[in-house]
Amino acid sequence: RFQPGPNVTEMRRGNRLDVPMLIGWTNNEFFSAPRSTDADGMVAELKQRFSPEDAQALIDLVKPQEDPEAAGKKLRNVTPELGCRAFLRGDQRSGRNHSPRYVYEFGPSMPGDDSGAFHSSDLWFEFETLMKCWRPFDGHHFDLSRKMCNYWTNFAKTGDPNGLDKDGTPMPQWPPDAT
């Protein structure tokens, strides 16, 4: 066994393996929407789910008292990033992990649907399987997929996503996260 317990638990104990990490989210993670639709319920839920500082920052950012529906839409996009960032801050606080962490947000348009990049839609791109999907992807989607597959493959091989594109040209640099 390479890890004796759940990642977050082991990270809090300072037991997460010190290996490079690639972590991210799609910008329309369906499961991150607040359960409450009214302002008071949304505020209570934020206070329950987040630290007092993070909850207040979210309340100030999305202003549920002014427009609960708009606040819910904003939270749907913001909370996955907060979860990833909180995980990375906790990992950093352990002081034991110094390997680079590469962070991404996936959010291209998804043809055939106007809700944006939903949970797991990045997998078609990462594994270059767009042709297995019914959606009418076009050239820029295939270009993005090729680059994403290159980044993921480089990361799996070396712990660093950076490298050359399939045509031998350097891909844009993906710097490690400084969180």
Secondary structure, DSSP 8 states (H G I E B T S, - for coil): ---SS-HHHHHHTT-S----EEEEEETB-GGGS-S--SHHHHHHHHHHHS-HHHHHHHHHHH-TTT-HHHHHHHHHHHHHHHHHHHHHHHHHHTS---S-EEEEEE---BTTBSS-SBTTTHHHHHTT-GGGSSS---HHHHHHHHHHHHHHHHHHHHS----B-TTS-B---------
